[in-house]
C-alpha cells in the first residue's frame, strides 16, 4: 500500500471516530478498497464518482488517421441528496453514473449500504459508507416504543399548543421589532365597542316601531 493510500485510510478512520468505534474487519476492508495503482483525480476524493475517473486514449483525425493523445473527464454535477438516517440534505459532487446508481438503489442511504467497499474508491464514498453503516447499526440496537391512541392524541394537542405559543411569541417579537404600541389596538377596540352599541340601539329602535305598527288598538269600554 502506498503512502497516499495509507494517509487516506488514516483520515477516514479519524473522521469516523477512531479505531475503537470501527466494526471488526472494517479497517481491512478499507485498506483493500482504497485505490493504490489506479489513476484517481484529487477532486474525486471529495465526491461520489462510482468508478468514473479520467480516461486516456487517442484522438484520430479523419484525413490522415493521425493519432494524438487526449483524456476524457467524467460528467460531474453538484447535487443535494436527502439522507433519511441523517434527516438532512447532503451536498456532494456526483457523476451522472453515480446518480443513476443512486436512483436505482432507492436513495443515497441504500446506495451506500448496498455498494461494496471495493467499488467506493474515493475518500468521501468510503467515509460516508462507514458512517451510514455505523448509524444503522446504532439504530438497530435502539428500543422501539409504541404509544396508545390516547397518548398520540395528547401529543398532537401538545404540539398544537406549542405551535400556537410559538406563533404568539413571533408576533410579539415582530411588534417589538417594528415599534408597535398598544394605542392603536385600544383605539380599534373603542371603535368596535361604539359600533356595537350603535347597532344594538338601532335594533331596539326598529323593534319598538314595529310593535307600534302591528299592535292592535283596544277600544275603551
N, CA, C and O of each residue as an XYZ file, in Angstrom:
884
protein
N       0.848     -1.193      0.000
C       0.000      0.000      0.000
C       0.879      1.237      0.000
O       1.827      1.337      0.779
N       0.563      2.172     -0.873
C       1.370      3.370     -0.996
C       1.099      4.325      0.168
O       0.152      4.168      0.940
N       1.988      5.328      0.250
C       1.855      6.316      1.325
C       0.545      7.082      1.198
O      -0.097      7.390      2.202
N       0.149      7.391     -0.032
C      -1.088      8.135     -0.258
C      -2.302      7.350      0.219
O      -3.215      7.920      0.818
N      -2.319      6.055     -0.040
C      -3.435      5.216      0.379
C      -3.480      5.085      1.895
O      -4.558      5.112      2.488
N      -2.313      4.943      2.530
C      -2.279      4.830      3.995
C      -2.800      6.102      4.652
O      -3.533      6.036      5.639
N      -2.428      7.256      4.111
C      -2.914      8.513      4.672
C      -4.430      8.654      4.498
O      -5.107      9.199      5.370
N      -4.954      8.171      3.388
C      -6.393      8.223      3.176
C      -7.122      7.370      4.204
O      -8.138      7.796      4.752
N      -6.612      6.166      4.473
C      -7.231      5.295      5.466
C      -7.191      5.939      6.837
O      -8.167      5.853      7.582
N      -6.091      6.579      7.189
C      -5.984      7.253      8.491
C      -7.014      8.371      8.618
O      -7.644      8.524      9.664
N      -7.184      9.152      7.552
C      -8.157     10.251      7.608
C      -9.581      9.721      7.770
O     -10.374     10.280      8.529
N      -9.904      8.638      7.052
C     -11.250      8.072      7.141
C     -11.508      7.541      8.550
O     -12.571      7.785      9.120
N     -10.551      6.823      9.106
C     -10.726      6.273     10.463
C     -10.857      7.392     11.479
O     -11.645      7.281     12.419
N     -10.103      8.463     11.309
C     -10.180      9.596     12.234
C     -11.538     10.294     12.148
O     -12.084     10.700     13.173
N     -12.088     10.439     10.941
C     -13.391     11.082     10.788
C     -14.500     10.248     11.401
O     -15.445     10.788     11.975
N     -14.385      8.932     11.280
C     -15.424      8.068     11.835
C     -15.431      8.112     13.353
O     -16.490      7.971     13.965
N     -14.281      8.305     13.971
C     -14.225      8.364     15.435
C     -13.143      7.515     16.054
O     -13.184      7.258     17.257
N     -12.176      7.069     15.274
C     -11.092      6.277     15.825
C     -11.291      4.784     15.594
O     -12.378      4.331     15.233
N     -10.209      4.029     15.813
C     -10.269      2.586     15.582
C     -11.159      1.871     16.590
O     -11.638      0.770     16.317
N     -11.390      2.486     17.762
C     -12.226      1.834     18.773
C     -13.684      1.748     18.322
O     -14.392      0.810     18.691
N     -14.135      2.717     17.529
C     -15.525      2.737     17.081
C     -15.755      1.966     15.785
O     -16.888      1.866     15.314
N     -14.681      1.418     15.204
C     -14.838      0.690     13.956
C     -15.384     -0.710     14.200
O     -15.099     -1.333     15.222
N     -16.162     -1.187     13.258
C     -16.654     -2.559     13.320
C     -15.498     -3.516     13.051
O     -14.538     -3.135     12.382
N     -15.563     -4.736     13.548
C     -14.462     -5.676     13.320
C     -14.296     -5.994     11.841
O     -15.261     -6.320     11.150
N     -13.071     -5.894     11.370
C     -12.760     -6.175      9.973
C     -12.979     -5.015      9.031
O     -12.714     -5.131      7.834
N     -13.464     -3.881      9.556
C     -13.744     -2.748      8.672
C     -12.453     -2.100      8.171
O     -12.379     -1.670      7.020
N     -11.452     -2.032      9.021
C     -10.204     -1.398      8.601
C      -9.529     -2.182      7.476
O      -8.961     -1.590      6.557
N      -9.590     -3.512      7.547
C      -9.015     -4.336      6.464
C      -9.780     -4.119      5.160
O      -9.179     -4.076      4.086
N     -11.120     -3.981      5.252
C     -11.907     -3.711      4.053
C     -11.536     -2.360      3.452
O     -11.461     -2.215      2.232
N     -11.304     -1.372      4.315
C     -10.911     -0.055      3.818
C      -9.564     -0.118      3.105
O      -9.384      0.494      2.052
N      -8.632     -0.850      3.674
C      -7.308     -0.971      3.048
C      -7.391     -1.651      1.685
O      -6.669     -1.287      0.757
N      -8.279     -2.643      1.570
C      -8.412     -3.340      0.294
C      -9.084     -2.468     -0.770
O      -8.752     -2.548     -1.953
N     -10.017     -1.647     -0.339
C     -10.800     -0.880     -1.303
C     -10.165      0.440     -1.690
O     -10.552      1.032     -2.698
N      -9.196      0.919     -0.916
C      -8.552      2.189     -1.255
C      -7.742      2.018     -2.527
O      -6.961      1.071     -2.624
N      -7.901      2.902     -3.512
C      -7.136      2.771     -4.764
C      -5.646      2.936     -4.519
O      -5.215      3.853     -3.820
N      -4.866      2.034     -5.106
C      -3.423      2.059     -4.901
C      -2.679      2.387     -6.184
O      -1.746      3.189     -6.180
N      -3.087      1.773     -7.269
C      -2.372      1.978     -8.525
C      -3.213      2.691     -9.572
O      -2.658      3.197    -10.548
N      -4.548      2.753     -9.406
C      -5.397      3.394    -10.403
C      -5.184      4.901    -10.401
O      -4.738      5.487     -9.415
N      -5.515      5.506    -11.528
C      -5.436      6.964    -11.642
C      -6.731      7.539    -11.078
O      -7.794      7.352    -11.670
N      -6.662      8.233     -9.949
C      -7.824      8.827     -9.294
C      -7.565     10.321     -9.148
O      -6.542     10.733     -8.600
N      -8.495     11.124     -9.639
C      -8.335     12.566     -9.540
C      -8.403     13.021     -8.084
O      -9.020     12.376     -7.236
N      -7.747     14.154     -7.820
C      -7.777     14.687     -6.465
C      -9.174     15.130     -6.054
O      -9.573     14.928     -4.907
N      -9.922     15.731     -6.974
C     -11.271     16.175     -6.645
C     -12.231     15.013     -6.486
O     -13.301     15.181     -5.901
N     -11.880     13.832     -6.992
C     -12.754     12.672     -6.864
C     -12.865     12.221     -5.417
O     -13.854     11.593     -5.040
N     -11.864     12.533     -4.598
C     -11.922     12.132     -3.201
C     -12.969     12.930     -2.437
O     -13.325     12.558     -1.320
N     -13.471     14.022     -3.015
C     -14.459     14.851     -2.341
C     -15.862     14.631     -2.906
O     -16.726     15.497     -2.771
N     -16.091     13.493     -3.530
C     -17.407     13.241     -4.107
C     -17.653     11.755     -4.302
O     -16.836     10.918     -3.919
N     -18.805     11.439     -4.910
C     -19.176     10.068     -5.242
C     -19.085      9.915     -6.753
O     -19.919     10.443     -7.489
N     -18.075      9.195     -7.209
C     -17.825      9.078     -8.641
C     -18.210      7.718     -9.197
O     -18.276      7.563    -10.417
N     -18.467      6.718     -8.342
C     -18.929      5.385     -8.776
C     -17.996      4.764     -9.817
O     -18.459      4.175    -10.794
N     -16.711      4.893     -9.613
C     -15.739      4.268    -10.510
C     -15.431      5.032    -11.776
O     -14.667      4.545    -12.609
N     -16.002      6.219    -11.951
C     -15.749      7.004    -13.159
C     -14.639      8.007    -12.879
O     -14.776      8.873    -12.015
N     -13.534      7.883    -13.619
C     -12.388      8.773    -13.432
C     -11.857      9.171    -14.808
O     -12.504      8.912    -15.824
N     -10.701      9.789    -14.841
C     -10.114     10.230    -16.103
C      -9.772      9.013    -16.971
O      -9.167      8.050    -16.499
N     -10.167      9.074    -18.239
C      -9.818      8.035    -19.200
C      -8.902      8.630    -20.267
O      -9.066      9.780    -20.674
N      -7.954      7.842    -20.704
C      -6.967      8.287    -21.687
C      -7.117      7.472    -22.967
O      -7.470      6.293    -22.942
N      -6.840      8.130    -24.072
C      -6.929      7.447    -25.352
C      -6.329      8.293    -26.455
O      -5.595      9.245    -26.191
N      -6.643      7.942    -27.695
C      -6.116      8.634    -28.859
C      -7.240      9.340    -29.613
O      -8.347      8.818    -29.745
N      -6.931     10.527    -30.097
C      -7.831     11.240    -30.982
C      -7.319     11.063    -32.409
O      -6.209     11.479    -32.742
N      -8.149     10.439    -33.246
C      -7.735     10.094    -34.602
C      -8.345     11.099    -35.578
O      -9.553     11.336    -35.551
N      -7.518     11.687    -36.432
C      -8.012     12.646    -37.416
C      -8.698     11.918    -38.563
O      -8.383     10.764    -38.852
N      -9.630     12.590    -39.210
C     -10.381     11.967    -40.307
C      -9.566     11.896    -41.596
O      -9.738     10.972    -42.390
N      -8.697     12.849    -41.801
C      -7.990     12.903    -43.091
C      -6.873     11.863    -43.170
O      -6.895     10.968    -44.015
N      -5.908     12.000    -42.280
C      -4.739     11.109    -42.395
C      -4.686     10.025    -41.361
O      -3.779      9.194    -41.393
N      -5.627     10.001    -40.441
C      -5.588      8.973    -39.397
C      -4.515      9.227    -38.366
O      -4.061      8.302    -37.694
N      -4.100     10.492    -38.234
C      -3.067     10.809    -37.238
C      -3.659     10.692    -35.829
O      -4.805     11.069    -35.580
N      -2.857     10.170    -34.940
C      -3.285      9.952    -33.561
C      -2.595     10.935    -32.634
O      -1.396     11.192    -32.743
N      -3.385     11.474    -31.723
C      -2.833     12.359    -30.693
C      -3.487     11.998    -29.367
O      -4.692     11.756    -29.295
N      -2.680     11.968    -28.333
C      -3.178     11.563    -27.021
C      -4.142     12.605    -26.455
O      -3.945     13.807    -26.633
N      -5.172     12.138    -25.782
C      -6.133     13.029    -25.153
C      -6.731     12.312    -23.938
O      -6.467     11.131    -23.714
N      -7.522     13.021    -23.174
C      -8.143     12.452    -21.974
C      -9.616     12.851    -21.935
O     -10.015     13.869    -22.501
N     -10.409     12.033    -21.261
C     -11.834     12.289    -21.073
C     -12.112     12.371    -19.576
O     -11.786     11.457    -18.818
N     -12.714     13.472    -19.171
C     -13.083     13.643    -17.769
C     -14.548     13.294    -17.573
O     -15.350     13.488    -18.487
N     -14.920     12.784    -16.400
C     -16.323     12.398    -16.172
C     -17.231     13.617    -16.024
O     -16.775     14.719    -15.718
N     -18.511     13.395    -16.246
C     -19.516     14.444    -16.102
C     -19.890     14.556    -14.623
O     -20.575     13.688    -14.082
N     -19.442     15.619    -13.983
C     -19.620     15.802    -12.532
C     -20.668     16.884    -12.295
O     -20.634     17.939    -12.928
N     -21.596     16.617    -11.382
C     -22.654     17.559    -11.034
C     -22.634     17.824     -9.531
O     -22.248     16.958     -8.745
N     -23.054     19.028     -9.136
C     -23.254     19.365     -7.722
C     -24.714     19.122     -7.379
O     -25.603     19.755     -7.949
N     -24.965     18.205     -6.447
C     -26.331     17.836     -6.093
C     -26.507     17.863     -4.580
O     -25.555     17.732     -3.810
N     -27.786     18.040     -4.181
C     -28.175     17.937     -2.776
C     -29.053     16.695     -2.640
O     -30.180     16.664     -3.134
N     -28.529     15.677     -1.969
C     -29.224     14.404     -1.827
C     -29.708     14.251     -0.387
O     -28.967     14.524      0.557
N     -30.960     13.810     -0.227
C     -31.542     13.699      1.111
C     -31.210     12.340      1.714
O     -31.381     11.301      1.077
N     -30.729     12.370      2.965
C     -30.426     11.153      3.712
C     -31.458     10.985      4.820
O     -31.625     11.873      5.657
N     -32.151      9.847      4.827
C     -33.183      9.613      5.837
C     -32.573      9.335      7.207
O     -33.143      9.738      8.221
N     -31.437      8.662      7.261
C     -30.835      8.352      8.551
C     -30.264      9.608      9.200
O     -30.256      9.717     10.426
N     -29.779     10.571      8.387
C     -29.266     11.827      8.927
C     -30.350     12.891      9.023
O     -30.172     13.891      9.720
N     -31.480     12.690      8.327
C     -32.613     13.617      8.330
C     -32.198     15.004      7.832
O     -32.603     16.016      8.404
N     -31.407     15.049      6.786
C     -30.997     16.316      6.194
C     -30.448     16.049      4.791
O     -30.229     14.903      4.397
N     -30.233     17.133      4.055
C     -29.665     17.024      2.718
C     -28.139     17.015      2.792
O     -27.537     17.683      3.633
N     -27.539     16.253      1.908
C     -26.081     16.185      1.802
C     -25.681     16.814      0.475
O     -26.120     16.365     -0.584
N     -24.864     17.831      0.525
C     -24.375     18.477     -0.688
C     -23.090     17.775     -1.119
O     -22.103     17.765     -0.383
N     -23.109     17.197     -2.299
C     -21.997     16.352     -2.730
C     -21.838     16.471     -4.238
O     -22.789     16.774     -4.959
N     -20.618     16.225     -4.697
C     -20.318     16.153     -6.122
C     -20.491     14.706     -6.574
O     -19.879     13.798     -6.011
N     -21.316     14.496     -7.579
C     -21.590     13.148     -8.073
C     -21.504     13.146     -9.593
O     -21.756     14.154    -10.253
N     -21.147     12.003    -10.120
C     -21.180     11.817    -11.569
C     -22.587     11.392    -11.987
O     -23.381     10.937    -11.164
N     -22.877     11.545    -13.266
C     -24.189     11.127    -13.764
C     -24.375      9.616    -13.607
O     -25.492      9.150    -13.381
N     -23.294      8.856    -13.725
C     -23.379      7.408    -13.495
C     -23.731      7.120    -12.039
O     -24.538      6.231    -11.766
N     -23.137      7.858    -11.101
C     -23.454      7.670     -9.683
C     -24.910      8.040     -9.393
O     -25.563      7.391     -8.575
N     -25.421      9.086    -10.063
C     -26.823      9.456     -9.875
C     -27.759      8.343    -10.330
O     -28.752      8.053     -9.662
N     -27.450      7.721    -11.461
C     -28.271      6.603    -11.931
C     -28.208      5.429    -10.951
O     -29.214      4.759    -10.718
N     -27.033      5.183    -10.382
C     -26.898      4.104     -9.397
C     -27.701      4.410     -8.133
O     -28.315      3.517     -7.550
N     -27.692      5.675     -7.714
C     -28.436      6.075     -6.512
C     -29.938      5.935     -6.752
O     -30.659      5.445     -5.883
N     -30.417      6.364     -7.928
C     -31.838      6.221     -8.251
C     -32.246      4.746     -8.318
O     -33.332      4.372     -7.874
N     -31.382      3.935     -8.863
C     -31.689      2.507     -8.959
C     -31.729      1.853     -7.584
O     -32.550      0.968     -7.341
N     -30.841      2.286     -6.675
C     -30.801      1.703     -5.335
C     -31.969      2.169     -4.478
O     -32.383      1.461     -3.559
N     -32.515      3.371     -4.771
C     -33.639      3.877     -3.994
C     -33.287      4.997     -3.052
O     -34.095      5.336     -2.188
N     -32.106      5.591     -3.180
C     -31.710      6.696     -2.312
C     -30.243      6.607     -1.969
O     -29.583      5.599     -2.223
N     -29.741      7.691     -1.383
C     -28.312      7.744     -1.059
C     -27.956      6.739      0.033
O     -26.883      6.136     -0.009
N     -28.858      6.550      1.023
C     -28.569      5.599      2.092
C     -28.495      4.175      1.560
O     -27.569      3.435      1.890
N     -29.463      3.790      0.741
C     -29.473      2.431      0.197
C     -28.281      2.198     -0.723
O     -27.707      1.110     -0.748
N     -27.914      3.235     -1.481
C     -26.755      3.083     -2.373
C     -25.473      2.845     -1.570
O     -24.660      1.993     -1.928
N     -25.299      3.600     -0.486
C     -24.092      3.437      0.327
C     -24.075      2.091      1.039
O     -23.006      1.511      1.229
N     -25.237      1.584      1.435
C     -25.280      0.301      2.130
C     -25.088     -0.880      1.181
O     -24.445     -1.866      1.539
N     -25.643     -0.783     -0.024
C     -25.589     -1.911     -0.956
C     -24.265     -1.993     -1.718
O     -23.837     -3.082     -2.100
N     -23.621     -0.859     -1.940
C     -22.391     -0.863     -2.735
C     -21.236     -1.413     -1.905
O     -21.015     -0.939     -0.790
N     -20.493     -2.395     -2.407
C     -19.357     -2.928     -1.636
C     -18.221     -1.923     -1.541
O     -18.150     -0.952     -2.295
N     -17.338     -2.186     -0.589
C     -16.255     -1.235     -0.319
C     -15.287     -1.104     -1.487
O     -14.743     -0.024     -1.717
N     -15.065     -2.173     -2.221
C     -14.068     -2.086     -3.290
C     -14.552     -1.234     -4.461
O     -13.750     -0.854     -5.313
N     -15.867     -0.924     -4.520
C     -16.372     -0.037     -5.557
C     -16.464      1.415     -5.094
O     -16.623      2.320     -5.913
N     -16.366      1.641     -3.780
C     -16.340      3.007     -3.256
C     -14.884      3.443     -3.174
O     -14.281      3.433     -2.101
N     -14.337      3.819     -4.299
C     -12.895      4.021     -4.386
C     -12.480      5.461     -4.131
O     -11.365      5.845     -4.484
N     -13.351      6.274     -3.523
C     -12.975      7.646     -3.174
C     -13.053      7.812     -1.658
O     -13.738      7.063     -0.961
N     -12.338      8.800     -1.183
C     -12.282      9.010      0.265
C     -13.652      9.358      0.839
O     -14.031      8.850      1.895
N     -14.396     10.224      0.146
C     -15.704     10.615      0.641
C     -16.686      9.442      0.613
O     -17.475      9.268      1.541
N     -16.636      8.645     -0.446
C     -17.524      7.497     -0.529
C     -17.273      6.484      0.579
O     -18.215      5.967      1.179
N     -16.008      6.202      0.849
C     -15.668      5.269      1.917
C     -16.078      5.816      3.279
O     -16.566      5.075      4.132
N     -15.877      7.122      3.476
C     -16.225      7.738      4.763
C     -17.737      7.689      5.013
O     -18.178      7.309      6.097
N     -18.529      8.077      4.003
C     -19.973      8.088      4.179
C     -20.527      6.676      4.321
O     -21.473      6.464      5.080
N     -19.966      5.719      3.619
C     -20.441      4.333      3.734
C     -20.185      3.802      5.142
O     -21.069      3.189      5.740
N     -18.988      4.029      5.677
C     -18.689      3.568      7.034
C     -19.564      4.283      8.070
O     -20.013      3.670      9.039
N     -19.805      5.589      7.859
C     -20.629      6.340      8.805
C     -22.079      5.888      8.776
O     -22.694      5.729      9.830
N     -22.637      5.677      7.586
C     -24.027      5.245      7.469
C     -24.202      3.849      8.075
O     -25.200      3.589      8.747
N     -23.255      2.966      7.844
C     -23.344      1.624      8.429
C     -23.315      1.686      9.955
O     -24.033      0.945     10.626
N     -22.481      2.573     10.496
C     -22.411      2.729     11.949
C     -23.725      3.272     12.507
O     -24.196      2.804     13.543
N     -24.320      4.253     11.829
C     -25.580      4.831     12.295
C     -26.719      3.814     12.235
O     -27.547      3.759     13.145
N     -26.767      3.010     11.170
C     -27.805      1.995     11.069
C     -27.613      0.898     12.108
O     -28.589      0.332     12.600
N     -26.375      0.597     12.442
C     -26.125     -0.393     13.497
C     -26.606      0.131     14.849
O     -27.208     -0.614     15.622
N     -26.344      1.411     15.139
C     -26.836      2.005     16.387
C     -28.362      2.088     16.393
O     -28.988      1.904     17.437
N     -28.962      2.364     15.233
C     -30.416      2.430     15.151
C     -31.054      1.068     15.391
O     -32.137      0.983     15.970
N     -30.385     -0.007     14.945
C     -30.921     -1.347     15.168
C     -30.884     -1.775     16.622
O     -31.677     -2.618     17.039
N     -29.973     -1.206     17.398
C     -29.887     -1.541     18.824
C     -30.856     -0.739     19.683
O     -31.016     -1.048     20.864
N     -31.503      0.274     19.134
C     -32.429      1.095     19.906
C     -33.754      0.357     20.115
O     -34.166     -0.450     19.282
N     -34.411      0.646     21.237
C     -35.694      0.044     21.546
C     -36.818      0.869     20.914
O     -36.773      2.099     20.903
N     -37.816      0.173     20.394
C     -38.956      0.817     19.750
C     -40.123      0.824     20.726
O     -40.467     -0.212     21.295
N     -40.730      1.985     20.920
C     -41.851      2.141     21.843
C     -43.080      2.562     21.040
O     -43.009      3.475     20.218
N     -44.214      1.886     21.285
C     -45.468      2.213     20.622
C     -46.400      2.884     21.629
O     -46.499      2.458     22.780
N     -47.078      3.935     21.183
C     -47.976      4.688     22.044
C     -49.428      4.329     21.717
O     -49.757      3.954     20.591
N     -50.269      4.454     22.717
C     -51.702      4.218     22.535
C     -52.318      5.395     21.787
O     -51.725      6.472     21.732
N     -53.508      5.199     21.208
C     -54.170      6.319     20.506
C     -54.436      7.515     21.420
O     -54.383      8.660     20.969
N     -54.725      7.259     22.717
C     -54.961      8.373     23.640
C     -53.694      9.197     23.836
O     -53.740     10.427     23.855
N     -52.549      8.504     23.984
C     -51.286      9.232     24.140
C     -50.934     10.017     22.877
O     -50.438     11.141     22.961
N     -51.191      9.428     21.707
C     -50.919     10.144     20.460
C     -51.794     11.390     20.336
O     -51.338     12.427     19.854
N     -53.072     11.284     20.778
C     -53.944     12.461     20.742
C     -53.419     13.542     21.682
O     -53.456     14.727     21.350
N     -52.931     13.137     22.856
C     -52.356     14.113     23.790
C     -51.124     14.789     23.186
O     -50.947     16.001     23.303
N     -50.283     13.992     22.544
C     -49.092     14.559     21.919
C     -49.462     15.563     20.825
O     -48.844     16.621     20.709
N     -50.473     15.223     20.028
C     -50.908     16.147     18.984
C     -51.438     17.445     19.576
O     -51.170     18.525     19.050
N     -52.197     17.340     20.680
C     -52.712     18.544     21.334
C     -51.573     19.396     21.897
O     -51.609     20.623     21.807
N     -50.567     18.744     22.476
C     -49.415     19.488     22.998
C     -48.635     20.168     21.877
O     -48.194     21.307     22.027
N     -48.465     19.468     20.753
C     -47.776     20.076     19.613
C     -48.569     21.260     19.076
O     -47.990     22.274     18.686
N     -49.902     21.132     19.055
C     -50.738     22.220     18.579
C     -50.615     23.440     19.504
O     -50.491     24.571     19.035
N     -50.649     23.200     20.813
C     -50.480     24.307     21.759
C     -49.096     24.936     21.638
O     -48.944     26.152     21.747
N     -48.097     24.100     21.413
C     -46.742     24.632     21.252
C     -46.640     25.521     20.014
O     -45.981     26.561     20.046
N     -47.295     25.110     18.919
C     -47.277     25.934     17.709
C     -47.975     27.268     17.941
O     -47.525     28.303     17.451
N     -49.093     27.239     18.701
C     -49.806     28.490     18.993
C     -48.935     29.418     19.827
O     -48.902     30.625     19.588
N     -48.227     28.856     20.809
C     -47.341     29.675     21.639
C     -46.188     30.246     20.815
O     -45.813     31.405     20.990
N     -45.636     29.450     19.936
C     -44.552     29.944     19.092
C     -45.041     31.046     18.164
O     -44.337     32.033     17.950
N     -46.253     30.886     17.606
C     -46.808     31.915     16.733
C     -47.029     33.214     17.504
O     -46.747     34.300     16.997
N     -47.539     33.095     18.740
C     -47.744     34.291     19.554
C     -46.418     34.956     19.914
O     -46.322     36.183     19.942
N     -45.391     34.139     20.190
C     -44.079     34.712     20.509
C     -43.482     35.436     19.303
O     -42.880     36.499     19.452
N     -43.647     34.859     18.101
C     -43.135     35.527     16.906
C     -43.883     36.829     16.646
O     -43.285     37.828     16.247
N     -45.218     36.810     16.879
C     -45.996     38.027     16.688
C     -45.552     39.126     17.653
O     -45.426     40.288     17.270
N     -45.316     38.742     18.915
C     -44.862     39.722     19.903
C     -43.477     40.248     19.555
O     -43.193     41.429     19.756
N     -42.603     39.370     19.027
C     -41.266     39.813     18.639
C     -41.334     40.794     17.472
O     -40.588     41.773     17.439
N     -42.235     40.535     16.504
C     -42.379     41.465     15.390
C     -42.916     42.810     15.855
O     -42.505     43.860     15.360
N     -43.842     42.766     16.815
C     -44.371     44.022     17.342
C     -43.289     44.852     18.020
O     -43.221     46.068     17.841
N     -42.448     44.185     18.796
C     -41.350     44.911     19.454
C     -40.332     45.411     18.440
O     -39.762     46.490     18.602
N     -40.103     44.610     17.375
C     -39.098     44.994     16.384
C     -39.524     46.228     15.610
O     -38.704     47.108     15.345
N     -40.819     46.303     15.238
C     -41.295     47.403     14.416
C     -41.902     48.542     15.234
O     -42.610     49.387     14.686
N     -41.631     48.573     16.539
C     -42.070     49.686     17.364
C     -43.564     49.738     17.566
O     -44.150     50.819     17.521
N     -44.201     48.598     17.789
C     -45.643     48.583     17.980
C     -45.982     49.078     19.375
O     -45.246     48.798     20.321
N     -47.064     49.795     19.521
C     -47.553     50.254     20.819
C     -49.015     49.861     20.953
O     -49.675     49.572     19.955
N     -49.527     49.849     22.180
C     -50.886     49.406     22.435
C     -51.950     50.434     22.129
O     -53.134     50.136     22.286
N     -51.582     51.653     21.690
C     -52.570     52.691     21.448
C     -53.490     52.335     20.281
O     -54.704     52.522     20.362
N     -52.911     51.826     19.204
C     -53.733     51.523     18.030
C     -54.753     50.443     18.339
O     -55.900     50.519     17.899
N     -54.329     49.425     19.107
C     -55.279     48.368     19.451
C     -56.384     48.906     20.356
O     -57.537     48.501     20.211
N     -56.059     49.819     21.299
C     -57.076     50.392     22.163
C     -58.075     51.214     21.356
O     -59.278     51.172     21.614
N     -57.565     51.965     20.370
C     -58.460     52.751     19.514
C     -59.386     51.846     18.728
O     -60.580     52.123     18.611
N     -58.825     50.732     18.170
C     -59.660     49.798     17.415
C     -60.733     49.169     18.300
O     -61.882     49.016     17.887
N     -60.340     48.805     19.530
C     -61.318     48.220     20.432
C     -62.420     49.229     20.770
O     -63.591     48.856     20.833
N     -62.057     50.525     20.993
C     -63.062     51.547     21.274
C     -64.018     51.743     20.114
O     -65.219     51.927     20.309
N     -63.469     51.703     18.888
C     -64.329     51.826     17.708
C     -65.276     50.644     17.594
O     -66.452     50.814     17.271
N     -64.779     49.480     17.853
C     -65.628     48.289     17.756
C     -66.746     48.340     18.789
O     -67.889     48.000     18.483
N     -66.422     48.765     20.021
C     -67.459     48.871     21.054
C     -68.505     49.904     20.675
O     -69.700     49.674     20.861
N     -68.061     51.062     20.134
C     -69.005     52.103     19.747
C     -69.933     51.625     18.637
O     -71.137     51.877     18.664
N     -69.346     50.924     17.650
C     -70.178     50.406     16.569
C     -71.169     49.368     17.086
O     -72.310     49.318     16.626
N     -70.743     48.542     18.035
C     -71.635     47.542     18.587
C     -72.804     48.154     19.336
O     -73.939     47.702     19.187
N     -72.541     49.185     20.147
C     -73.634     49.842     20.878
C     -74.578     50.549     19.924
O     -75.791     50.534     20.132
N     -74.040     51.169     18.878
C     -74.874     51.864     17.904
C     -75.805     50.894     17.172
O     -76.983     51.185     16.968
N     -75.259     49.733     16.781
C     -76.081     48.739     16.105
C     -77.155     48.176     17.031
O     -78.284     47.928     16.608
N     -76.793     47.977     18.300
C     -77.773     47.453     19.248
C     -78.905     48.452     19.463
O     -80.070     48.063     19.547
N     -78.558     49.767     19.556
C     -79.597     50.787     19.715
C     -80.496     50.839     18.494
O     -81.711     50.996     18.618
N     -79.909     50.710     17.320
C     -80.707     50.721     16.100
C     -81.673     49.546     16.067
O     -82.822     49.694     15.651
N     -81.205     48.368     16.510
C     -82.097     47.208     16.526
C     -83.252     47.407     17.484
O     -84.386     47.036     17.184
N     -82.960     48.003     18.663
C     -84.033     48.265     19.630
C     -85.038     49.258     19.057
O     -86.242     49.084     19.243
N     -84.571     50.294     18.366
C     -85.478     51.273     17.768
C     -86.373     50.658     16.722
O     -87.567     50.950     16.668
N     -85.799     49.798     15.881
C     -86.598     49.132     14.860
C     -87.638     48.228     15.483
O     -88.755     48.128     14.975
N     -87.289     47.562     16.583
C     -88.235     46.679     17.234
C     -89.415     47.437     17.822
O     -90.547     46.961     17.739
N     -89.178     48.619     18.420
C     -90.262     49.386     19.019
C     -91.213     49.929     17.954
O     -92.426     49.926     18.161
N     -90.684     50.399     16.811
C     -91.541     50.908     15.745
C     -92.419     49.824     15.166
O     -93.583     50.058     14.841
N     -91.852     48.624     15.036
C     -92.659     47.520     14.526
C     -93.782     47.169     15.485
O     -94.897     46.858     15.065
N     -93.477     47.221     16.792
C     -94.514     46.901     17.777
C     -95.633     47.925     17.746
O     -96.800     47.569     17.911
N     -95.294     49.211     17.534
C     -96.325     50.246     17.479
C     -97.219     50.060     16.262
O     -98.418     50.332     16.321
N     -96.646     49.605     15.178
C     -97.437     49.477     13.960
C     -98.368     48.293     14.035
O     -99.545     48.387     13.686
N     -97.824     47.155     14.502
C     -98.590     45.914     14.442
C     -99.414     45.660     15.686
O    -100.218     44.727     15.693
N     -99.255     46.440     16.733
C    -100.024     46.186     17.965
C    -101.456     46.625     17.765
O    -101.675     47.773     17.376
N    -102.430     45.797     18.003
C    -103.844     46.186     17.789
C    -104.310     47.153     18.872
O    -103.892     47.076     20.027
N    -105.163     48.039     18.474
C    -105.705     49.027     19.395
C    -106.948     48.469     20.067
O    -107.808     47.877     19.416
N    -107.031     48.667     21.387
C    -108.151     48.155     22.184
C    -109.109     49.290     22.452
O    -108.687     50.331     22.957
N    -110.397     49.132     22.132
C    -111.387     50.195     22.322
C    -111.701     50.385     23.797
O    -111.778     49.423     24.561
N    -111.876     51.612     24.175
C    -112.217     51.920     25.574
C    -113.638     51.471     25.867
O    -114.540     51.664     25.052
N    -113.826     50.888     27.000
C    -115.162     50.414     27.388
C    -116.054     51.595     27.784
O    -117.215     51.399     28.141
